[in-house]
Amino acid sequence: MGRLGNAKIHVERAIKQKKIFMIQGHYPVIRCLLRRRGWVEKKMTHHTGTTLPLPLKGQESSGMCDSDTTLDEDEDEGEELQPPQLFDFSNLLEFDDLDGTHALMSRMVRNETPYFIWTTRRDVLDCRFLSKDQMINHYARAGSFTTKVGLCLNLRNLPWFDEADADSFFPRCYRLGAEDDKRAFIEDKQLKKQEKKPVTVSPEFVDEALCACEEHLSNLAHTDIDKDLEAPLYLSPEGWSLFLQQYYQVVHEGAELKHLDTQVQRCEDILQQLRAVVPQLDMEGDRNIWIVKPGAKSRGRGIMCMDHLEEMLKLVNCNPLVMKDGKWVVQKYIERPLLIFGTKFDLRQWFLVTDWNPLTVWFYRDSYIRFSTQPFSLKNLDNSVHLCNNSIQKHLKNSCHRHPQLPPDNMWSSQKFQAHLQKLGAPEAWSTIIVPGMKAAVIHALQTSQDSVQCRKASFELYGADFVFGEDFQPWLIEINASPTMAPSTAVTAQLCAGVQADTLRVVIDRRQDRTCDTGAFELIYKQPAVEVPQYVGIQLLVEGATIKKPTTCHKQMVIHPALPHLLTQRDPGEGKDSGVLTHSPLLLPQSLHQGPAAFTPCIPTPGLWPQSTA
């Protein structure tokens, strides 16, 4: 049987088993592994009328738009594919379609429905046009945790979902485009200047700092609940401006200042109280540095480290569009990060969501860390020192002052990192602090977004979370990326990215047929009980009711008001003086005369109370 006959048999079997897939983007590993499982690729087209129509304009205008999602998949653009030997493709189908068989089969299925779709972005297609058995690697409305603004807002609701404090794993974050957030940020930045080494400033300066800290402690303890709202704060706006000038002289200009010995103990007591109620105090540092981020960009674009309040506000105020859409956020910089050989690094951690109701989360065992090309310094706020994104660092040369044991390609696997922790004398830090902390941060971020993401049973999505660690190994969640890059930019990512793609297929495809199959390095870390979702009825609430009516009859002794005797009916002629019959309906007297307002009681006069006749 020739090539054409074999291709036809293979295609007929794939159609019968619903094994037609479609890929948008350069994913040789996914394509290769699906072909090995007997799947046939349908080439993606973009003209009108395909099975993948573009989203309607204005769709998903409410909530977090997916177009703002933080993704770094386009790191692949402009990069040359690494040689195949960097991948472990033993026993897999070849990269290239040498004899044209796969291209031939793709033409045969050009009119078939794809049942597995992998794209770089969710907005490439409209999920409303997909059938229930078509799998897609994205969820709609995931911007509630994959955008900087979404993550900033949703984590504030964490206490409603779990007994946890977002400040214990997510650096404080504010939206500069929202007026209330902007005011909160200004107060935060002003306050933190008091908390930094107060014993090194002048006596008057220390007193101002301590009083401001005590006022902050009072707010945290809610002891100010009975305080008059009109009562002035300890420092007026003019006082804050003067304080900022003196602070900059101390921290940035090295001004010589003095303190009183009697203030030292008071400072230590205040800092101890702050440490008990402010989870982020240990990573604060003394320069009060913040990161200003455009809300809808990834790969470090547009990010700046700044330490002057006036410069930060000027940056966003000068652009009216920035203030209008509110997409800029400012986040506290971790000034005391864990360093490796004097160099900053961050960690990319993958996790997979296969359902949102019940929320089902898979955590990948392997990860990798990315180094900066320059030695760490808080005096140099250049991005080359503080941003570890590969898309930034790959364009820079490694500093000649770097430690020689740092890798030339600026990447380590998590196994290499664990070996380094053992050399530091902290062999248990990875398993007892770092991994549990990362798992908890991921779960909490997803919990707060569960009501926002559009749940679709045949969907799944692989995400990449970025973490920075404090000197105490505590992980701090920086952001979560949709469509994390799978580019084999180094030997480390070539191996790990191929592995996570292979294991993703094990979870979302193989496990459908065999619940006990091998899921590779993925570990199921969270699956909540299913929640019955009521039918959506809209946000318009209406309360309806009916008045309760009093009984229509009431036998009471008549109450005669002195001004109303003429309303009583006279006795009929010929009746005895001890009997009488009313010739009209029962008299209604206002209830206000003897019971209360706005009510009437039917009253029937009783014999003996009628006026006597003079006949």
N, C-alpha and C positions, 0 to 999 in steps of 0.2 A: 504494500500500500504506500502510495507516495505521500509527499509532504501535504498536499491539499487534502487528501483523504484523512490523514491523521489530525489535521487542524479541524476539519469539520466534525469528526467524532468528539474531539476535545471540547469544541464549542457547544455542541448539542448537550453534552453532559453538564457543562457549566450553566447553561440556560436552565436546564431541568432542576439543578440544585441551587439555583439563584446565586451563582458565584460570578457575578459580573461586578467589577469594581471600576472606580474612576478616581484619578488623582490630579490635583491642581498644584503645581509646584514641583521642585526637584527633590523627590524622595526615592532614591534608588533602593534603599533597604526595604521600605514598605512594598514597593512594586515587586522586588525580587522574592520576598517572603510570601506574598499573596500568590504569585505564580506557582511557587512550590506547592502551595495548598490546592492547586487546581483552579484558581481563579483566572478569569480572562479580563483584560483591561479594555474598557471603552474609553476612547480618547475624548477628553473634555472639549466641548465647543462652547462658544459664547454668544452665538447668534440667537435672535428671538425665537422662541418656540421650543427650546431645548428643555430637558428635564430639570435644568438648573436655572430658572429665571432669576433675574436680579431682584433685590428687594425693592418694594415700592417706595417712592420718595415720601419721606415723612413718616414711614413706618417706624414704630418703636420710638416715637418722639418723646414719649413719657419714660421716665426712668433714665438709667444710664445707657447711653447709646453705645452700640458695639463699635462704632467708628472711633471712639475715644479709647478703646481698649489698649492697654499696654502690651505690646507684643514685640518680639525681637527677631521674628522669622526672617525679615528682610536683611539681616546680617549676611545672608547668603549672597546677596546681590553683588556682583563684581568679583566674587571669590572664585578661584579655580578649584575644581573638585580635586581632592587629594587622590593620589594613586590608589588603586583598588587594594593593594597589599596592606593598607592601613586597616581595612575591614577584615573580619573573620568570616569569609564566605565559603568555607569548606562545605561541600555537599549541597550548596545552593545553586540555583540556576545562574547562568552567566549574566554579567552586566548587560552586554550588548546583544541585540537580536541579530546574530551573525547571518542567519539564513533567511531572515524576514518572516519567520513563522508567527511571531507575536504580532507583528504589524498586520499580517494577513488575518489573524483571528480577531484583531481589533476592528477591522473593516466588517467582519461578519457579524459583529454584535453592535454595530453603530446605531441600530434602531432599538436596542434592548434597554431595559431599565436597569440601572446600576443599583446594587444592594449594599455596597460599601463605598463610601465617599470620603476622601481625605483632602482637605483644602488648607491653605495657609491662613485664610481669614474666614470668619463666620459670615460676613456680609457678601460673600461671593454668591450665595444662593439664598433662596427663601424657603425656610423649612415648612411653610404651610403647603407647599406643593409636593412634599415628600409623603410617600405612603408609610404606614406604621412599621413595615419590615425593612425600610431603607435605613441603613446605619450611616451616621455622619459624625465626624470628630469634633463637633462644636455644639455648645448650648447658646441659645439666644438670651440676650439681656444679662450676660455675665459681667458687664461693666461695673456692677455693684462691688466687685472685689478685684477686677483686673485693671481698673483705672485708679490713678492716684487719688482723685476726688472721691470716687466710690468707696475705696478702702478707708479713707479718712473719715467719711461720714458713717459708714455702716458699723465700724468697730466701736463707735460711741454707744451703740445699742446692745453691746455684748451682755451687760448685766440682765437684760430681758431674756437671754437665751441660755446663759450658763453662769455659774458662780465663779467668775473670773474677771480680772481687771486688764483691759487692753494696754494700759500704761506699763504693764509688767513685761510686754514683749513687742510693743509697737511704739517707736519714738513719737512724741507728741507732734501733731500735725494740724495745720489750720489752712482754711481757704482764704487767700488774700482778696478774692473778689467778693466775698460775703462780708458785709459790714460788721455783723456781730462777731464773726470769726476773726476779723481783722483787729477789732478792739481786744479780743481775748489774747491774740498773739502779742500785741503791744504790751499788755499787762504782764504776760508771761516773760517776755524778754527783759522787761524792766525789773521784774522781781528776781529773776535768776542772777542778776548782777549783784544782788545782795548776798546770795548764798555762796559766792566764790571767795574763799580765803578771806573772810572779813577781818581777821586779826592783822592783816598787813596794811590796813588803811588808817587814816587819822582818827582820833577819838570821836569827833563829831560825825565823820563819815560812817564809822562803825555803828554809832548809835542810830543813825538814820536807817542803815541796812538792817539792823536787828529789829527795830520797831516795825519795819515793813514785813520782815519775816514773821514776826509775831502776829501781825494782822492777817497774813496769809494762813498761818496755822489756825487762827480763829475762824476763818472762812471754811477751811477744810473740816473743822470739827462742828460747824454750824452753830457755834456759840454766838454768832452775830445775827441770829434769826430775829431777835427783838430790836435790833439796831435801827434807828431812824434812817430811812432811805435817803433823806436829804442831808444826813450828817457827812461832813467832808472827810475824805481819806487822809491818811497821815501825811502824804506828800501831794501837793497840788501839781497840776500840769507844769507850772513853771519850776516847781521844786524838782520834778522828774528830769526836766531838761538840764538843770544844773547838775543833778546827780550823774546823768549820762556823760556829761563833759568830764567830770572828775573821774568817772570809771574808765573812760578811754585813756585818760592820762596815766592811770595806774597800770592798766593791763597792756596797752599798746605802746605807750611812750615811756614806760619804766620810771614814772615819777616816784620820788622817795617820800614815803609817808610813815607816820608814826601811829602807835596805838598805846593804850594804857594796859598795864598788867591785869587790872581788875576786870577788863573786858574779855580776857581770854576764856575764862570758865563759862561766861555767859554765851560766848560764841559756840563753844563746844556743846553746851546744853541745847542750844537752838538747832544746831546741825544734827544732833542726835534725834531730836523730835522730828525734824524734817525727814530724816532717813526712814523713820518708822511709817510715814504716811505718803512719801513721794518715792515710788519705785524706781524712778529714773535718776535719782540723785547721784548714784555712783558712776554713771557714765557721762555726767555733765561736763567735767573739765572746768577750766577757769577763763575761757575766752568767749563763751556764749556764742558759738558758731551755729548757724542754721543753713539748711540747703533749700534753695528756691528752685522749684521744679515746675515746668509747664505740664499741665495735667494730662495731655493726650499724646505725649511723645515717649519714645523708648530709646534704649541704647545710649542713654546719657545725653541725648541732644537737648540743648538749652538749659542744662542744669548748672547752677553756680553755687559755690560756697561763699557765704557772706557773714560778717560779724558786726556790721553797723546797721542799726535799725533804719536810719534815714535813707541809706542806700537801697535797702530792700523795698521800702515803701515807694521810693522814687522810681524803681525799676518797673513796678506794676502800675503805678499811677500815671506814668507817661503814655500808657497805651490804653485808650478807652475800650477797645475790643476785649482786652484781657480782663478788665474789670467787669465788662458786661456778661461774658460767659462764665466767669468765676472758675476757670479751669486751672489757674495757678495755685499751687499749694506751697506752704513752707513747712519744713519738718526739722525737728531738732537733730543736729549732727552729733554722732557718737564720738566724743572727744577723747575717750579712753578705750579705744578698740584693742582687741587682742591682736598683737603683731607677730609676724614670723620673720626673724632676722631683721627687725626694725622696719618692716614693710607692711603696709595695709593689704588686706585681702577680703574677699567676700565669697560666699558659697552659693552655688546654684543647686537647688533641691527640686527634683521632679515629684509630682503626685498626680494621680489619675482619679477622676470622678466618673463613675459609671451610672449613677442615679442620683436624683435630688429628692425623691420621695419613695422609699426612705433614703436619706442622704447616705451615700456609700463612697468611701474614700480609700484609695490605695496609695501607700507610701513606698517610694523606691529606695532600696537599700543603698545604692551607689550614688555618689554625687561628685562634684569637682569644685575646686576653689580657684579663683582668679586673682592674680597679684597685680599690684601697681608697678609701673616701671621705675618709679622714683621712691626714695626713702621717705618715710612718714614724717611730717612736720606740720604743726598747727600754725606756724608763722608763714607758711606758704600755702595759700588757698587755691592754687591752680588745680584744675581737674586731673591733671596727670598724677597728682599725689593722692587724691581722695576718691576718685571714681575708678572702679576696677573693671568696668565693662570692657569686654574684649574689643568691641567696635571702636572704642577710644584708644585703648592701650596698644592695639596692633599697629597703629600709625606712628607710634613713638619709639625712640631708642631707649634701651635699658640704661639707666644711670651708671656711670663708672664707679659710683660710690656704693652701689648695691653689694649685698653680701654674696660671695661667690657660690654659696650653696643654693641660692635661689635659681629656679629653672629658667633657662633662656626663653622658653615659649610662655612663661608666666602662668602655668597651670600645673596643679597637682590633682591627683585623684583623692577621693576621701580616704582610701587605704593609706596613701602616703601621709596624709594629714594625721591620721590616727597614730602612725608610727612616730611622727614628730611629737605628738602629745605624750607619748610614752617616754621619749627622751627628756621632755620637760618635767617629768615626774608626776604627770596627771593622766595615768593610763585609764582611769575610770571616767574621765570627763566626757568622753564621747558618748558612752552608753548611759550615763546617769544624768547628765545635764544637757548636752547639746541635742541629741536625738529626741529625748522626751520633750524638750522645749520646742523644737521645730514641729513635732507632731501636734502638740497642743495649739501652737500658733496657727497652723494650717486649718485645723478643725474649727477653731473659733472664728477665723475669717470666713469660712464657708457657712457656719451656722447663722451668722448675721446677714448673709446674702441669700439664704434659702428661699425667702418669700419673694425675692426679686427675680431670680433666674427662672427662665421658662423651662419647665420640666418636660422632657420628651424621652420616652422609654427607650427608643432605639438610638439615642445619642450617647456620646461619651466625650471626654476632653482631657487632654494631657496639659498640665500647667507647669510653669517653672517659677518657684519662689526663691527670692534672693534674701540671704541672711548675712548680717554682720555680727560678730561676737564681741562681748565686753571682756575686760581683763579677767573677770570671774567666770568666763566661758559661757555666760548667759547669751542665748541667741536672740537677736533683735530682727524682726521681720521688716524688710525695707519695702518690697513690692512683690506683686504676683503678676507674672507674664502669661498671657495667652499665646498660643503658638510659639513655644520656646524654640530657639534655634536648634536645628539638627545638623548644622554645618560641621564637617570634620576639619576644623581649623587647626587642630593640633593632634598629636598622637593620643592624648588623653581623651579629647572629645570624639575622635574617630572611633574609639573602642566603646566608650560609654553611650554615645548617642545611638550607635547601631544596636547596642544591647537594650536600651530603653524602648526603642521602636519594636524590636522583636518581642519583648515581654508585654508590651501593650497589646499586640495582636493575640498573645496567649490569653490575656484576660478578657478581651472583648469579643474574640471569635472562638478560640478553642474551648473556653470555659462555658460557652453557651451549650455545647454538646456534651461536655464532660465537666461536671462541677468539681471533680477531684483532680483535674489536670494540673500540671506544673505551671505556676504563674511566674516563674523566673525570680527576679529580685523584687517583685512587687509583694507588699504585705498589706493585707486588709486591716486597717487601723480603726475604722469607724463605720458602723452601720446602725442607724437608729431605727426604732420601730416605725412602721408605716403609719402615716397620718391620713385620715380620711379628709379630703379637701372638699368643702362645700361648694356648691355651684355659685359662681360669681354673680352678684346681683347689683353691682355698681356701688358707688360711694354715697349716693343720695339716701339718707336715712329719714324715715317719716314715722312719727308716733301718732297713732289714731286712738280715739277713745269716745265714750258716750257718757253723758251725765247720768247720775243715779237719781231717779225720781222718787219723791215721797209717796206714800200710799194715798189713794184718791179719797178715802173716807177716814174720818177721825171723830170718834164720839167723845166730846169733851163738854164740860160745862161752859156755856156761853159767857164770854167776857164782854160786857157792855161798856163801850167808851162813852163818857158823858156827852160828847159832842155828836153822837150818832143815834139817839133814841128814835129819830124820825125814820130810820131805815127799817125798823121792825114792822112787821105786818100785823095789822089789827085782827082781832078775832072775828070770825064770821057771825053774822046776826043769829040770835037764837041759841047760841052755844052757852053752856053753863059756865059759870065764872071759874070753875076749877079745871076746865079743859079748854083746849084751843088747838087749832091746826094752822100751820103756816101755809099760805097760799102761794109762796114763791120758793125758789130753790134755796138751799142752805146758804146762809150769809157767810161770805168770805171776808174775814178780818185780816188786816196786815199782821204778819207774824211779828213784825217789829214792835207791836204793841205789847207783846207779852213773852216772846221767845227770842227773836233775833231778826236781823235784816234779810231782805231779799227772799222771803218765803211767805206763803199763804197757807192757812189751815182752814179747812171747811168746818164751821162751827154750827151746831144745831141747838137752838135755845131749848131749855127744859122748862116744863110747867112750873109756875111759881115765880119765874123771873120775868114774865111778860108784864107790860104795863096794864094796870087794872082799868076796866071800862067804867064809865060813869052812867051807863044807861039806866 
